[in-house]
Amino acid sequence: MTTTPNTSASSSTDAVTPPAAAGRRPAPSCTLVIFGAGGDLTKRLLMPALYNLAVDGLLDAGMKIVGVNHGEMETAAWSKDLKQSLDQFAADKASTFHAGKLDDAAWNWIAQRLQYMAGEFESDDVFNTLKQQIDSAGGGNVIFYLAVSSRFFKPIVERLGKAGLLKEGDNVFRRVVIEKPFGTDLASARDLNAHILTYAQESQIYRIDHFLGKDTVQSILAVRFANALFEPIWRREYIDQVQITAAETIGVEARGQFYEQTGAFRDMLPNHLFQLLGMVAMEPPNSFDAESVRNKKADIFDAMKPLHPDDVVFGQYEKGPAGVGYREEQDVAPNSTTETYAAARVFIDNWRWAGVPFYLRTGKRLKLRRTEISVQLKAVPYRLFRDTPVDQLVPNVLTLRIDPAHGTSFDFNVKVPGPVMQLGAVQSSFDYSNFFAERANVGYETLLYDCMLGDETLFQRADSIETSWAVVEDVLHPKGGAVPVHGYAAGSEGPAESDAMLARDGHTWRPLV
């Protein structure tokens, strides 16, 4: 196990700290230790996010970034590898970076703070050496980011605790960021929580869900609670149904081995989609401090009725207009029954939402890429228009577009110009790009920044994690046999059985168009 300092960057750049973005203060000085420094997550998301924070002047001059990974490597080589990845992303996706290209001064600012450490994640020597280095540098604030396979979560946190790396002092924090999957069912989530909380306090654990880092997701609370138009009707008396969609056009790509063990339901429902549901359905918090918001979301998860096999539909994409079937993908068993599509009907047993169905769906190789929330209001009485040429009234639907389009739209009825009372459906829409300057964002900037500030609002607590898994326990471990998996053509809108589930309630999915 070795560490190598960074000597490749010019010392003149070290004194240059970009000015902070308007209205935001730089995060406090800290050391960010990334376990899994050579992995895809670090290259694709963490380092681009850190770069964007540096460009915005939101990182302190005393920031250090220590990368821990298997295999010997010089810091200069790690830095070069990271920069090559960033250059590629800048060329491929201009919106990820300021001006569509790397700012050399900002990158040098980051590069000078990099240090690579080679070692095994389950070796006590790594943690002892890490502690010696942190102590010799004066201790201070440290964030340990677990960008590793979930099988390393327990041993890393255990060794951090035993090495004394999680001990906090006056005005000194030690925090651990853990990626999903946080367990694979209720029992494993409880076991993982119990284990890590043996060595750390709940306030030190930041369970991250990258969906919550999206500006459009955080805007859900702004739409609901900053506008008098919406909150009075945000209840069962006026809302007929809510649909939450996370559709992808891509298949499993090179993640067949991971997907075979996980499937669409575990991968998306108890975390990403439940988090969106929580923000849509939660009661107004007394303030936007972390515990107030998380308490209200926890109340929603606690009020969700447990799902049963009849409340879900599983699907698996087969050969179709969009490509090959799932069973033909790399690292997928030829007789696999893993679901690549999952839909669920969820009810919340509280005063505000009693009787209102929340329909959730996610899938791969679907017709269109789209993440959105559609809130459909109840129909007005038809009687007034009974003697007019009106076949049906288009329902009023407020749609919150999260990805790839960012904005909102509202469907409603108006009179068609002319002498006859004839109604026509129209849509009013808002796009963020028409009102706000585009900002570089990969979805992790806010989450990293909030972790450095100690703001836990967008991170999940142990109780909410366990409650979410409890809701789906009967689906994951059904007593009457596994949930059937239905085929659907790659490039379609999903299995017909998903449409039938809504049809039983007299509803239909919003089309993917």
KOLGU-856738 format. One line per field, with one value per residue (C-alpha): residue number from 0; residue in three letters; x, y, z. Coordinates in Angstrom, 2 decimals, decimal comma, padded with zeros to 5 digits, m for minus. Layout:
KOLGU-856738
pos = NUM|...;
code = ALA|...;
X = X|...;
Y = Y|...;
Z = Z|...;
END
This chain:
KOLGU-856738
pos = 0|1|2|3|4|5|6|7|8|9|10|11|12|13|14|15|16|17|18|19|20|21|22|23|24|25|26|27|28|29|30|31|32|33|34|35|36|37|38|39|40|41|42|43|44|45|46|47|48|49|50|51|52|53|54|55|56|57|58|59|60|61|62|63|64|65|66|67|68|69|70|71|72|73|74|75|76|77|78|79|80|81|82|83|84|85|86|87|88|89|90|91|92|93|94|95|96|97|98|99|100|101|102|103|104|105|106|107|108|109|110|111|112|113|114|115|116|117|118|119|120|121|122|123|124|125|126|127|128|129|130|131|132|133|134|135|136|137|138|139|140|141|142|143|144|145|146|147|148|149|150|151|152|153|154|155|156|157|158|159|160|161|162|163|164|165|166|167|168|169|170|171|172|173|174|175|176|177|178|179|180|181|182|183|184|185|186|187|188|189|190|191|192|193|194|195|196|197|198|199|200|201|202|203|204|205|206|207|208|209|210|211|212|213|214|215|216|217|218|219|220|221|222|223|224|225|226|227|228|229|230|231|232|233|234|235|236|237|238|239|240|241|242|243|244|245|246|247|248|249|250|251|252|253|254|255|256|257|258|259|260|261|262|263|264|265|266|267|268|269|270|271|272|273|274|275|276|277|278|279|280|281|282|283|284|285|286|287|288|289|290|291|292|293|294|295|296|297|298|299|300|301|302|303|304|305|306|307|308|309|310|311|312|313|314|315|316|317|318|319|320|321|322|323|324|325|326|327|328|329|330|331|332|333|334|335|336|337|338|339|340|341|342|343|344|345|346|347|348|349|350|351|352|353|354|355|356|357|358|359|360|361|362|363|364|365|366|367|368|369|370|371|372|373|374|375|376|377|378|379|380|381|382|383|384|385|386|387|388|389|390|391|392|393|394|395|396|397|398|399|400|401|402|403|404|405|406|407|408|409|410|411|412|413|414|415|416|417|418|419|420|421|422|423|424|425|426|427|428|429|430|431|432|433|434|435|436|437|438|439|440|441|442|443|444|445|446|447|448|449|450|451|452|453|454|455|456|457|458|459|460|461|462|463|464|465|466|467|468|469|470|471|472|473|474|475|476|477|478|479|480|481|482|483|484|485|486|487|488|489|490|491|492|493|494|495|496|497|498|499|500|501|502|503|504|505|506|507|508|509|510|511|512;
code = MET|THR|THR|THR|PRO|ASN|THR|SER|ALA|SER|SER|SER|THR|ASP|ALA|VAL|THR|PRO|PRO|ALA|ALA|ALA|GLY|ARG|ARG|PRO|ALA|PRO|SER|CYS|THR|LEU|VAL|ILE|PHE|GLY|ALA|GLY|GLY|ASP|LEU|THR|LYS|ARG|LEU|LEU|MET|PRO|ALA|LEU|TYR|ASN|LEU|ALA|VAL|ASP|GLY|LEU|LEU|ASP|ALA|GLY|MET|LYS|ILE|VAL|GLY|VAL|ASN|HIS|GLY|GLU|MET|GLU|THR|ALA|ALA|TRP|SER|LYS|ASP|LEU|LYS|GLN|SER|LEU|ASP|GLN|PHE|ALA|ALA|ASP|LYS|ALA|SER|THR|PHE|HIS|ALA|GLY|LYS|LEU|ASP|ASP|ALA|ALA|TRP|ASN|TRP|ILE|ALA|GLN|ARG|LEU|GLN|TYR|MET|ALA|GLY|GLU|PHE|GLU|SER|ASP|ASP|VAL|PHE|ASN|THR|LEU|LYS|GLN|GLN|ILE|ASP|SER|ALA|GLY|GLY|GLY|ASN|VAL|ILE|PHE|TYR|LEU|ALA|VAL|SER|SER|ARG|PHE|PHE|LYS|PRO|ILE|VAL|GLU|ARG|LEU|GLY|LYS|ALA|GLY|LEU|LEU|LYS|GLU|GLY|ASP|ASN|VAL|PHE|ARG|ARG|VAL|VAL|ILE|GLU|LYS|PRO|PHE|GLY|THR|ASP|LEU|ALA|SER|ALA|ARG|ASP|LEU|ASN|ALA|HIS|ILE|LEU|THR|TYR|ALA|GLN|GLU|SER|GLN|ILE|TYR|ARG|ILE|ASP|HIS|PHE|LEU|GLY|LYS|ASP|THR|VAL|GLN|SER|ILE|LEU|ALA|VAL|ARG|PHE|ALA|ASN|ALA|LEU|PHE|GLU|PRO|ILE|TRP|ARG|ARG|GLU|TYR|ILE|ASP|GLN|VAL|GLN|ILE|THR|ALA|ALA|GLU|THR|ILE|GLY|VAL|GLU|ALA|ARG|GLY|GLN|PHE|TYR|GLU|GLN|THR|GLY|ALA|PHE|ARG|ASP|MET|LEU|PRO|ASN|HIS|LEU|PHE|GLN|LEU|LEU|GLY|MET|VAL|ALA|MET|GLU|PRO|PRO|ASN|SER|PHE|ASP|ALA|GLU|SER|VAL|ARG|ASN|LYS|LYS|ALA|ASP|ILE|PHE|ASP|ALA|MET|LYS|PRO|LEU|HIS|PRO|ASP|ASP|VAL|VAL|PHE|GLY|GLN|TYR|GLU|LYS|GLY|PRO|ALA|GLY|VAL|GLY|TYR|ARG|GLU|GLU|GLN|ASP|VAL|ALA|PRO|ASN|SER|THR|THR|GLU|THR|TYR|ALA|ALA|ALA|ARG|VAL|PHE|ILE|ASP|ASN|TRP|ARG|TRP|ALA|GLY|VAL|PRO|PHE|TYR|LEU|ARG|THR|GLY|LYS|ARG|LEU|LYS|LEU|ARG|ARG|THR|GLU|ILE|SER|VAL|GLN|LEU|LYS|ALA|VAL|PRO|TYR|ARG|LEU|PHE|ARG|ASP|THR|PRO|VAL|ASP|GLN|LEU|VAL|PRO|ASN|VAL|LEU|THR|LEU|ARG|ILE|ASP|PRO|ALA|HIS|GLY|THR|SER|PHE|ASP|PHE|ASN|VAL|LYS|VAL|PRO|GLY|PRO|VAL|MET|GLN|LEU|GLY|ALA|VAL|GLN|SER|SER|PHE|ASP|TYR|SER|ASN|PHE|PHE|ALA|GLU|ARG|ALA|ASN|VAL|GLY|TYR|GLU|THR|LEU|LEU|TYR|ASP|CYS|MET|LEU|GLY|ASP|GLU|THR|LEU|PHE|GLN|ARG|ALA|ASP|SER|ILE|GLU|THR|SER|TRP|ALA|VAL|VAL|GLU|ASP|VAL|LEU|HIS|PRO|LYS|GLY|GLY|ALA|VAL|PRO|VAL|HIS|GLY|TYR|ALA|ALA|GLY|SER|GLU|GLY|PRO|ALA|GLU|SER|ASP|ALA|MET|LEU|ALA|ARG|ASP|GLY|HIS|THR|TRP|ARG|PRO|LEU|VAL;
X = 000,00|001,50|000,57|001,96|001,78|000,83|003,74|002,49|000,48|002,01|002,21|001,00|m002,50|m002,78|m003,43|m006,17|m009,57|m012,47|m015,06|m018,09|m021,34|m023,70|m025,54|m023,61|m020,70|m017,77|m017,96|m015,71|m012,22|m012,15|m010,45|m012,54|m011,44|m012,86|m012,82|m013,07|m010,97|m010,49|m014,14|m016,75|m018,70|m015,63|m014,84|m018,36|m019,99|m017,85|m014,94|m017,14|m019,22|m016,11|m014,83|m018,12|m018,06|m014,51|m015,54|m018,31|m015,86|m017,72|m014,73|m012,38|m008,72|m007,79|m009,68|m007,81|m008,95|m007,49|m008,28|m008,05|m008,09|m006,66|m003,44|m000,29|m000,46|001,24|m000,92|000,14|m001,18|m004,49|m004,80|m004,09|m006,68|m009,32|m008,57|m008,83|m012,28|m013,36|m012,06|m014,11|m017,26|m016,75|m016,51|m019,53|m021,91|m021,40|m024,09|m022,04|m019,30|m019,03|m018,62|m018,48|m014,76|m012,46|m011,19|m007,48|m007,21|m010,14|m008,78|m005,30|m006,93|m008,46|m005,40|m003,07|m005,26|m005,25|m003,42|m003,58|m003,33|m003,02|m004,45|m007,15|m010,44|m010,38|m006,77|m006,20|m002,92|m004,80|m006,84|m003,92|m001,86|m004,80|m005,22|m001,52|m001,66|m004,80|m003,42|m000,05|m001,87|m003,61|m006,69|m009,64|m012,84|m013,03|m015,67|m015,31|m017,10|m017,84|m017,88|m017,53|m019,55|m022,11|m020,24|m017,55|m019,90|m019,75|m016,00|m014,99|m017,18|m016,05|m012,37|m012,92|m014,46|m011,81|m009,02|m010,53|m011,20|m014,85|m014,17|m015,42|m014,19|m015,14|m015,96|m014,53|m016,79|m016,30|m018,93|m019,53|m021,36|m022,90|m024,27|m027,19|m028,10|m028,59|m029,64|m031,60|m034,62|m035,80|m033,57|m030,38|m031,14|m031,66|m028,45|m026,45|m027,89|m027,18|m023,62|m022,60|m024,35|m022,14|m019,20|m020,82|m023,68|m026,73|m025,82|m022,52|m024,09|m025,18|m027,13|m027,12|m029,78|m028,62|m032,22|m032,51|m029,54|m031,48|m032,66|m035,98|m036,59|m035,85|m038,16|m041,11|m041,15|m040,93|m043,85|m045,97|m045,21|m044,28|m047,45|m050,92|m052,43|m051,43|m051,41|m055,20|m056,01|m053,14|m055,39|m057,84|m060,84|m059,36|m056,70|m057,78|m054,40|m050,65|m048,28|m044,51|m042,50|m038,80|m038,47|m035,21|m034,50|m031,20|m030,90|m028,70|m025,61|m022,57|m024,35|m025,91|m024,16|m025,41|m028,90|m029,25|m028,81|m030,96|m033,69|m035,70|m037,90|m035,12|m033,01|m035,63|m038,83|m037,91|m035,41|m035,63|m039,37|m040,38|m038,27|m040,17|m043,45|m042,41|m041,74|m045,04|m047,12|m045,47|m047,22|m045,82|m042,83|m042,59|m039,32|m036,81|m034,32|m033,20|m035,13|m038,41|m038,35|m037,14|m039,74|m042,55|m041,19|m040,84|m044,51|m045,44|m043,37|m044,92|m048,43|m047,85|m049,88|m047,70|m047,53|m048,73|m048,01|m051,37|m050,21|m047,22|m046,43|m043,01|m041,79|m038,68|m037,80|m037,66|m036,32|m038,14|m037,78|m035,23|m032,88|m032,16|m033,92|m032,63|m031,66|m029,32|m027,41|m023,89|m023,66|m027,39|m028,59|m030,37|m033,37|m033,32|m036,53|m035,10|m037,48|m036,35|m039,71|m041,67|m044,94|m046,74|m049,98|m049,39|m051,89|m051,13|m053,33|m053,63|m056,17|m054,77|m054,37|m056,84|m058,14|m055,83|m053,71|m050,06|m048,92|m045,17|m043,36|m039,80|m038,21|m035,43|m035,66|m038,89|m040,20|m038,94|m036,54|m038,52|m038,65|m041,73|m044,54|m048,11|m050,78|m054,26|m057,18|m060,67|m063,04|m065,57|m069,28|m070,08|m073,72|m073,13|m071,82|m074,30|m075,98|m072,74|m070,43|m068,07|m067,08|m065,16|m063,43|m059,65|m058,53|m056,50|m052,97|m049,99|m046,79|m043,44|m040,74|m037,54|m035,41|m034,30|m036,66|m036,78|m039,98|m043,72|m046,85|m050,57|m053,31|m056,73|m059,80|m060,77|m063,48|m062,57|m063,09|m066,39|m070,18|m070,55|m069,64|m066,91|m064,02|m060,42|m057,51|m054,55|m051,35|m049,48|m045,81|m042,69|m039,10|m036,25|m034,02|m036,40|m036,08|m032,78|m029,21|m028,07|m025,75|m023,24|m024,63|m024,22|m026,58|m023,97|m022,91|m025,66|m025,31|m021,54|m021,85|m024,64|m022,62|m019,70|m022,06|m023,70|m027,14|m028,87|m032,12|m031,48|m030,08|m031,99|m032,28|m032,09|m035,77|m036,96|m034,74|m036,15|m039,75|m039,41|m038,12|m040,92|m043,51|m042,22|m041,35|m044,32|m043,36|m039,72|m040,61|m044,13|m045,78|m047,66|m044,72|m042,64|m044,28|m044,69|m042,52|m044,25|m042,51|m042,60|m040,99|m037,86|m038,95|m042,55|m044,27|m044,06|m046,10|m049,83|m050,40|m049,22|m051,97|m054,47|m053,54|m054,58|m057,59|m059,05|m059,24|m060,61|m057,27|m054,60|m050,89|m049,81|m048,43|m044,68|m044,75;
Y = 000,00|003,30|006,93|009,41|013,18|015,33|017,33|017,79|021,01|024,45|025,99|029,29|027,90|026,86|030,41|030,99|030,20|031,14|033,51|031,82|031,70|034,52|033,98|030,85|030,50|028,14|024,82|024,48|023,10|019,31|016,22|014,09|010,45|008,50|004,73|003,43|006,20|004,35|003,44|004,65|006,59|008,64|009,43|010,08|011,85|012,70|014,36|016,32|017,51|018,58|020,37|022,26|023,22|024,47|026,59|028,10|028,85|026,66|024,63|025,89|026,50|023,91|021,14|017,85|014,85|011,44|008,55|005,01|002,12|m001,31|m001,27|000,79|004,14|007,50|010,50|012,15|009,14|009,19|012,91|012,41|009,64|011,81|014,75|012,59|011,46|015,05|016,17|013,43|014,38|018,02|017,11|014,79|016,67|020,43|020,98|019,06|021,67|025,42|026,62|023,02|022,70|022,40|025,53|024,88|027,05|025,26|021,83|022,74|023,92|020,43|018,54|020,10|018,77|015,15|012,33|008,66|005,83|002,20|m000,48|m003,06|m001,86|m004,61|m004,11|m002,58|m001,10|001,20|002,72|003,02|004,81|007,01|008,00|008,80|011,05|012,85|013,30|014,54|017,14|018,43|016,22|018,34|017,66|014,49|013,01|009,34|008,60|004,92|004,79|001,01|m002,16|m002,57|m005,60|m003,21|m000,89|m002,83|m003,63|m000,08|001,59|m000,98|m000,29|003,46|003,14|000,82|003,07|006,05|007,87|008,56|010,31|013,89|016,79|020,38|021,94|018,89|016,57|013,07|011,92|008,82|008,93|005,62|004,96|002,68|m000,13|000,26|m003,30|m005,56|m006,12|m005,27|m007,80|m006,76|m003,05|m003,55|m005,56|m002,91|m000,08|m001,94|m002,66|000,83|002,47|000,38|002,52|005,85|008,08|008,44|012,11|011,02|008,75|010,33|007,79|009,32|009,11|010,96|011,59|014,10|016,06|017,12|020,74|019,71|017,23|019,81|022,18|019,92|021,46|024,96|024,33|022,93|025,26|028,56|028,90|029,53|028,09|024,49|023,73|024,17|021,52|019,16|016,56|013,73|016,03|017,37|014,93|011,78|010,06|010,64|008,99|008,85|007,63|006,90|005,49|004,73|003,90|002,16|m001,49|m002,87|m002,16|m003,68|m003,97|m007,37|m008,99|m006,27|m006,29|m010,06|m009,72|m006,61|m006,11|m002,98|m003,17|m003,24|m000,83|001,91|001,55|001,54|004,36|006,68|006,52|006,38|009,49|011,31|010,09|011,35|014,85|014,94|013,61|014,97|017,44|020,99|021,07|023,83|024,89|023,61|022,42|018,85|017,11|018,92|017,83|014,29|013,82|014,68|012,31|009,59|010,06|009,35|006,17|005,05|005,67|003,74|000,56|m002,55|m003,67|m007,13|m009,08|m007,94|m004,33|m004,74|m005,75|m006,98|m007,06|m008,01|m006,53|m008,85|m008,32|m005,43|m002,21|m000,85|m003,84|m007,23|m008,82|m008,76|m012,44|m011,71|m009,05|m009,54|m011,42|m012,27|m015,86|m017,25|m018,24|m015,17|m014,13|m010,80|m007,90|m004,87|m003,14|m002,63|m000,85|m000,49|000,91|002,57|003,95|006,29|005,68|009,20|012,03|013,91|011,01|008,28|006,56|008,33|005,85|006,64|004,75|004,21|002,76|002,34|000,35|m000,09|m000,24|001,75|004,01|007,26|008,51|010,43|011,06|012,99|013,32|013,82|015,00|014,51|016,41|014,98|015,59|018,40|017,50|016,80|017,88|021,50|020,41|017,61|019,35|020,51|018,63|017,56|013,89|014,11|016,58|016,37|016,00|018,77|017,43|019,17|017,52|018,12|017,24|016,09|014,56|015,08|018,05|020,40|022,27|021,98|021,81|022,03|020,50|022,18|022,91|026,09|027,04|026,59|029,91|029,96|030,24|026,76|025,82|023,38|022,57|022,06|020,76|023,10|023,06|025,76|024,98|026,35|025,37|026,22|027,15|029,97|031,68|030,67|030,46|026,90|025,66|022,87|020,02|016,26|015,86|015,41|019,01|019,91|016,60|016,95|020,60|019,87|017,03|019,40|021,91|019,22|019,70|016,29|017,37|015,44|012,33|009,34|008,30|004,74|004,64|005,79|003,25|000,41|001,58|001,74|m001,83|m002,94|m001,59|m003,89|m006,93|m009,01|m008,38|m009,35|m012,42|m013,40|m016,30|m017,47|m017,70|m015,22|m012,31|m013,28|m011,47|m010,48|m009,80|m006,49|m005,48|m003,33|000,17|m000,22|001,38|m001,75|m004,93|m004,96|m006,25|m002,86|m001,13|m003,67|m002,85|000,79|m000,17|m002,00|001,40|003,12|004,82|004,79|005,55|008,89|008,03|008,14|010,63;
Z = 000,00|m001,10|m001,44|m003,91|m003,63|m006,59|m007,95|m011,49|m011,12|m011,06|m007,61|m009,01|m009,47|m005,84|m004,67|m007,22|m005,78|m008,10|m006,61|m005,08|m007,02|m006,15|m002,88|m001,89|000,47|m000,12|001,70|004,75|004,33|004,28|002,93|000,58|000,63|m002,31|m001,99|m005,55|m007,07|m010,35|m010,84|m013,29|m010,66|m009,75|m013,38|m014,66|m011,73|m008,71|m010,49|m012,95|m009,98|m008,06|m011,14|m011,52|m007,83|m008,28|m011,28|m009,15|m006,34|m003,84|m002,66|000,05|m000,76|001,89|000,06|m000,44|m002,50|m001,64|m003,96|m002,60|m005,05|m005,88|m007,84|m007,78|m009,54|m009,30|m008,42|m011,68|m013,63|m011,76|m012,41|m016,11|m016,34|m014,68|m016,96|m020,06|m018,92|m018,26|m021,66|m023,29|m021,40|m022,28|m025,96|m025,88|m023,56|m023,56|m020,92|m018,35|m018,26|m018,33|m021,93|m023,15|m022,49|m019,51|m017,85|m017,36|m014,25|m012,59|m013,47|m012,19|m008,97|m008,60|m009,84|m007,29|m004,49|m005,68|m003,95|m004,86|m002,33|m003,41|m001,18|m000,54|000,92|003,57|004,65|008,08|006,79|004,42|007,22|009,62|007,00|006,09|009,74|010,06|007,03|008,19|011,71|010,43|008,34|011,46|011,42|010,43|008,55|006,46|004,17|003,22|m000,05|m000,71|m004,53|m004,34|m004,70|m001,92|m000,55|000,71|002,65|005,92|005,98|005,05|007,69|010,26|009,58|009,55|012,99|014,41|013,11|014,91|011,66|012,52|015,82|015,72|017,83|018,48|015,10|013,33|011,33|009,96|007,45|005,33|001,99|000,94|m002,53|m003,28|m003,22|000,52|001,05|m001,29|000,98|004,49|006,29|004,49|004,96|008,69|008,92|007,04|009,15|012,38|011,33|010,23|013,19|015,46|014,32|013,38|014,48|012,24|011,76|010,17|007,53|004,24|002,16|m001,27|m003,99|m007,09|m008,22|m005,38|m006,74|m009,82|m009,75|m011,30|m008,47|m005,79|m007,65|m006,76|m003,29|m004,76|m007,12|m004,30|m001,44|m003,10|m005,18|m003,76|m006,95|m006,22|m002,51|m001,92|m004,55|m003,68|m002,04|m002,62|m003,10|m006,33|m007,53|m009,37|m009,77|m009,87|m012,33|m011,87|m014,86|m015,29|m018,81|m020,59|m024,22|m023,47|m022,47|m019,72|m021,86|m020,08|m016,73|m017,34|m014,38|m012,00|m013,46|m013,21|m009,44|m009,03|m011,62|m012,38|m009,28|m006,68|m008,71|m009,00|m006,95|m003,21|m003,70|m006,72|m007,43|m003,76|m003,18|m005,94|m004,48|m001,05|m002,37|m004,23|m001,33|001,84|004,12|004,28|006,65|009,25|007,61|005,08|007,66|007,13|009,89|009,17|005,53|006,25|008,99|006,57|003,95|006,58|007,47|003,85|003,67|006,94|005,55|002,30|002,15|001,71|m001,91|m002,87|m006,07|m007,49|m007,17|m009,51|m013,06|m014,17|m017,77|m019,75|m023,12|m026,08|m029,59|m031,20|m033,21|m030,71|m030,70|m029,20|m026,28|m022,71|m022,79|m025,70|m023,78|m022,40|m019,06|m019,07|m018,62|m021,72|m019,58|m017,31|m015,56|m014,35|m014,90|m016,91|m016,43|m013,24|m012,58|m009,27|m007,88|m004,53|m002,02|000,87|003,89|005,29|005,34|002,34|m000,09|000,92|m002,21|m004,68|m006,68|m007,33|m010,44|m010,71|m013,73|m014,87|m017,63|m020,12|m023,91|m023,88|m026,62|m025,16|m022,52|m019,94|m016,20|m015,16|m012,65|m013,86|m011,43|m012,92|m011,44|m011,16|m014,04|m013,92|m014,32|m017,99|m017,70|m018,70|m022,12|m022,82|m025,78|m027,41|m029,82|m027,07|m027,07|m023,84|m021,60|m021,53|m017,92|m016,34|m015,85|m014,28|m015,51|m013,84|m016,40|m014,71|m017,45|m020,22|m020,63|m017,64|m016,90|m016,34|m018,47|m017,78|m019,95|m019,91|m022,07|m023,92|m026,40|m030,04|m031,92|m033,80|m033,31|m031,75|m028,16|m029,00|m026,68|m027,59|m025,55|m025,07|m023,10|m021,26|m020,67|m019,08|m019,85|m017,53|m020,47|m021,44|m018,06|m016,52|m017,75|m018,32|m015,59|m015,72|m013,64|m013,48|m010,51|m007,78|m007,25|m004,79|m002,94|m002,46|m001,51|001,01|002,54|003,07|004,70|006,83|005,26|005,33|003,65|000,42|002,09|003,44|007,07|008,32|009,30|005,86|004,11|006,18|005,86|002,06|001,93|004,27|001,81|m000,96|001,18|m000,02|m003,65|m003,16|m001,08|m002,17|m000,40|m003,49|m005,88|m007,84|m009,63|m013,32|m015,86|m019,12|m022,39|m024,27|m027,52|m027,28|m028,27|m027,05|m024,05|m021,92|m021,39|m022,04|m018,51|m017,19|m019,20|m017,86|m014,26|m014,77|m016,86|m013,85|m012,15|m015,27|m015,93|m018,66|m018,70|m020,09|m023,56|m024,13|m027,02;
END
